[in-house]
Structures are given as C-alpha cells and as structure tokens.
Amino acid sequence: MNSSARSQWVDSRAGAGRHGVPVVFNIGEVLAQLTADFPSVTASKIRFYEEKGLITPQRTPAGYRQFSDADVERLRFVLALQRDHYLPLKVIRDYLDAIDRGETPANLPPGVSIAPRMVSDALASELKGRTRRLTGEQLRAESGASAELLEAMVSYSLVEAHDGFFDDHALRVAKACTALNAHGLEPRHLRPFQSAAEREFGLVERAVSPLSSRRDGASQARAAEAAREIAELCLGLHSALVQGRISKMER
C-alpha cells in the first residue's frame, strides 16, 4: 500500500469512527497495517493465532472475520513477543489471559507495555530485532566485551558477522560470554556450547520437518511454535542435568 492509498484508507477509517460506527477491518486490511513491521505475517498465521485462541475476531453473518483496533494491537503484542523475545505461544497466552482479567502480566520482557498500545514505542522501533545490524564497536559497547574478547568469540565461532555486521543473537551471546569471562571461562572453553547448540538444532529441525516441509503460512507458524517448545524442553533438560550435578557438590 503506497503512502497516498494508506492516507486515504486511514482517513476513511477515521471518518467511520467519527460517525459512531465501530471501525472494523478485514484480514487483508489487518495485514496492510502489520506487514511493514512484521514482513513475515500472513493471513494463514493470523488464522493460526485465532485457532490457538490468542485472538477472537467477530464474524459477519456470512462468516467473514472482522477485526477491531484492539484485535490489531493484540496481534502486535503477540508478534512482537514471539519475534523479538522468542517466547512460545503458551507463555504469550498466559500474558493475554492476565490482561483479559484486568491484571498486569508478571515478568513481561523489558520494553513491553500493555497500555495504551500493547507494544511500547521503544519496542516498536526495534520490531525488526532479527535484522538489527551492529558493528563490532556497537557490539562491544552494548555487551561490555573487550576487543580481545570479541576477537576470541569470532575465532571460536561463538558469534559471526554477516556483511560486517552482527545481529541481536550475537549480542546475547556476547553478553553471556562477557559475564562468563569474569568467572575465568574464556571463549575457547565455551566452544562446546556452540557444538551442542548445533546438535540440538538438528534434533529440533528433524522433529518439526513434517510441518516445516509444507509451504503454507499456517504450517510454517505451527512448525516455528513446535520448534520453540521443543527447544525450551531441551534447555530445561540441559539445565536439570547440570543442576543435578551441582547439587552433588553440597552433599
């Protein structure tokens, strides 16, 4: 949708609201509002979220979906938490249930607000977290890593630059490596984590392959959600095994 068409569309919607008619959108109009910030969103994915009970648009007598402004904001909330904070839908559903009860969800990720917009302006400015581009200097400044530590992380393939830039995943790794370095664990000690992550991803990829091989948006959304759930279970298993070993130190 070009800027002129978008302006006319917004004006017509505002006019409907001024005349006391509830503003509702069809699924194509919802996509027009969301795709600039969430290019991967599709009608199939929206229908998948409805299937999971995350949104409940009204229906016309003919069965067509009608989305309100609140439905669109709810979708922004879901998409932002899933994309930028990698949260599984069951966790997001708990947040939404709390909001529906009039409560403030506990443990919301930093930068997320539920009012007046369900996604804060600060978070909205970084909705493209996976494509964020950080120079090496920016990565060091935000993670606290020294130039020597960053060089070692790159050397041991813990972080990787693409076209000279790092992404938010690399930033999270760099922050963890910097904190571990303070405990005497250097990048050369941490290479097994990268190998383990690759093996675990192979397990996850194999488990969701029946869904991910399908090209429709709903199947892709189901595959991504299943992958998140399996990954979370793998991390839980890993943590339980390590904690079990640590508990023996106290005996």
C-alpha positions in Angstrom: 0.0 0.0 0.0 1.6 3.3 -1.1 1.5 6.4 1.1 -1.4 8.1 -0.8 -3.5 5.0 -0.6 -2.7 4.5 3.1 -3.6 8.1 3.8 -7.0 7.7 2.1 -7.6 4.4 3.9 -6.7 6.0 7.3 -9.0 9.0 6.6 -11.9 6.8 5.6 -11.4 4.7 8.8 -11.2 7.8 11.0 -14.4 9.1 9.3 -16.2 5.9 10.2 -15.2 6.2 13.8 -16.3 9.9 14.0 -19.8 8.9 12.8 -20.2 6.4 15.7 -19.7 3.3 13.5 -17.3 0.9 15.1 -14.1 0.6 13.0 -13.6 -2.9 11.9 -11.0 -4.4 9.4 -11.0 -7.4 7.2 -8.0 -9.7 7.3 -6.4 -8.0 4.3 -6.6 -4.6 6.0 -5.1 -6.0 9.1 -2.2 -7.3 7.1 -1.8 -3.9 5.5 -1.3 -2.4 9.0 1.2 -5.1 10.2 3.4 -6.1 7.3 5.6 -3.0 7.5 6.8 -4.0 11.0 6.2 -7.8 10.6 7.0 -8.8 7.0 6.5 -12.5 7.7 2.9 -12.2 8.9 0.4 -13.8 6.7 -3.3 -14.5 6.7 -2.6 -18.1 7.5 -0.6 -17.1 10.5 -3.4 -14.8 11.8 -5.8 -17.7 11.4 -3.4 -19.9 13.3 -3.4 -17.5 16.2 -7.2 -17.5 16.1 -7.1 -21.3 16.2 -4.9 -21.1 19.3 -7.3 -18.7 21.0 -4.9 -15.7 21.0 -7.4 -13.5 19.2 -11.1 -13.8 18.7 -12.3 -11.6 15.9 -16.0 -11.1 15.4 -17.7 -12.8 12.4 -20.2 -11.4 10.0 -23.4 -13.4 9.3 -21.6 -14.8 6.2 -18.7 -15.9 8.4 -16.1 -13.3 7.4 -13.7 -12.2 10.1 -14.0 -8.6 11.4 -11.0 -7.3 13.5 -11.2 -4.3 15.8 -8.4 -1.9 16.7 -8.0 -3.9 19.9 -7.6 -7.1 17.9 -4.8 -5.5 15.8 -3.0 -4.3 18.9 -3.3 -7.8 20.4 -1.7 -9.2 17.2 1.1 -6.7 17.5 1.7 -7.8 21.1 1.8 -11.5 20.1 4.0 -10.9 17.1 6.5 -8.7 19.0 6.8 -11.1 21.9 7.2 -14.1 19.6 9.6 -12.5 17.2 11.7 -10.2 19.4 11.7 -12.2 22.6 11.3 -15.7 21.2 8.5 -16.6 23.6 6.3 -19.7 22.9 2.7 -19.1 22.4 1.7 -20.8 25.7 3.7 -18.1 27.6 2.1 -15.3 25.5 -1.3 -16.8 26.1 -0.7 -16.6 29.9 0.1 -12.9 29.4 -3.0 -12.3 27.4 -5.2 -14.2 29.9 -3.8 -11.9 32.7 -4.5 -8.8 30.5 -8.1 -10.1 29.9 -8.6 -10.4 33.7 -7.5 -6.8 34.1 -4.2 -7.7 35.6 -0.6 -6.7 34.7 1.2 -9.8 33.5 4.2 -10.8 35.6 7.7 -10.9 34.2 7.0 -9.1 31.0 10.2 -8.6 28.9 11.9 -5.2 29.2 10.4 -2.6 26.9 6.9 -4.2 26.6 3.9 -2.2 27.7 0.2 -3.2 27.6 -1.2 0.3 27.5 -2.1 2.4 25.7 -0.6 0.4 23.0 0.2 -3.3 23.8 3.6 -2.7 22.3 5.6 0.3 23.6 7.0 2.8 21.2 10.5 1.8 22.3 9.9 -1.8 21.4 8.1 -0.8 18.2 11.2 1.0 17.0 13.1 -2.3 17.2 10.5 -4.7 16.0 12.9 -6.0 13.4 15.2 -7.5 16.0 16.4 -10.3 13.9 17.7 -8.0 11.2 19.3 -5.4 13.6 22.8 -4.6 12.4 25.5 -3.9 14.9 29.1 -3.0 14.1 31.8 -4.7 16.1 32.2 -1.4 18.1 28.5 -1.3 18.9 28.5 -5.0 19.9 31.4 -4.4 22.3 29.7 -1.3 23.7 26.4 -3.0 24.4 27.9 -6.3 25.7 30.8 -4.9 27.6 33.2 -7.2 25.7 36.8 -6.1 25.1 38.2 -6.1 21.6 40.3 -9.1 22.5 37.3 -11.0 23.8 35.3 -10.2 20.7 38.1 -11.4 18.5 38.2 -14.7 20.5 34.5 -15.1 20.2 34.7 -14.8 16.5 37.7 -17.1 16.3 35.8 -19.8 18.1 32.6 -19.3 16.0 30.5 -18.2 19.0 29.5 -15.1 17.1 29.6 -14.4 13.4 29.4 -11.2 11.4 27.3 -11.1 8.2 28.5 -8.5 5.7 30.5 -6.9 8.5 27.6 -6.6 10.9 26.4 -8.6 14.0 22.7 -9.2 14.9 20.8 -9.4 18.3 21.6 -13.1 18.6 25.3 -12.3 18.6 24.7 -9.6 21.2 23.0 -12.0 23.5 25.9 -14.5 23.1 28.4 -11.7 23.6 26.8 -10.6 26.9 26.8 -14.2 28.1 30.4 -14.7 27.1 31.4 -11.4 28.8 29.8 -12.5 32.1 31.3 -16.0 31.9 34.7 -14.5 31.1 34.6 -12.7 34.5 34.4 -16.2 36.1 37.5 -17.3 34.2 35.7 -19.1 31.4 37.2 -18.0 28.1 35.7 -18.4 24.6 38.0 -21.5 24.0 36.2 -23.1 26.9 32.8 -22.3 25.5 33.1 -23.8 22.0 31.3 -27.0 23.1 28.2 -24.9 23.7 28.2 -24.0 20.0 28.6 -27.6 19.0 25.8 -28.7 21.4 23.5 -25.9 20.0 24.1 -27.2 16.5 23.3 -30.8 17.6 20.1 -29.7 19.5 19.0 -27.6 16.5 19.4 -30.8 14.3 17.1 -32.6 16.7 14.5 -29.8 16.7 14.7 -29.5 12.9 14.2 -33.2 12.4 11.2 -33.2 14.9 9.3 -30.4 13.0 10.3 -31.4 9.5 6.8 -32.8 8.7 5.4 -29.4 9.3 8.2 -27.2 8.0 8.2 -29.0 4.7 4.8 -27.6 4.0 4.8 -24.2 2.4 1.6 -22.7 3.7 1.7 -20.0 6.4 -0.2 -21.9 9.0 2.1 -24.9 8.8 5.1 -22.7 9.0 3.7 -21.0 12.1 2.9 -24.4 13.6 6.5 -25.6 12.8 8.1 -22.5 14.4 5.9 -22.8 17.5 6.7 -26.5 17.8 10.4 -25.7 17.4 10.2 -23.2 20.2 8.5 -25.6 22.5 11.0 -28.4 21.8 13.9 -26.1 22.2 12.6 -24.9 25.5 12.2 -28.6 26.6 15.8 -29.3 25.5 17.0 -26.3 27.5 15.0 -27.4 30.5 16.5 -30.9 30.3 20.0 -29.5 30.0 19.5 -27.2 33.0 18.1 -30.1 35.1 21.0 -32.3 34.2 23.6 -29.7 35.1 21.7 -28.6 38.3 21.7 -32.3 39.3 25.5 -32.4 39.1 25.8 -29.2 41.0 23.6 -30.4 43.8 26.1 -33.2 44.5 28.7 -30.5 45.4 26.6 -29.7 48.5 26.4 -33.3 49.8 
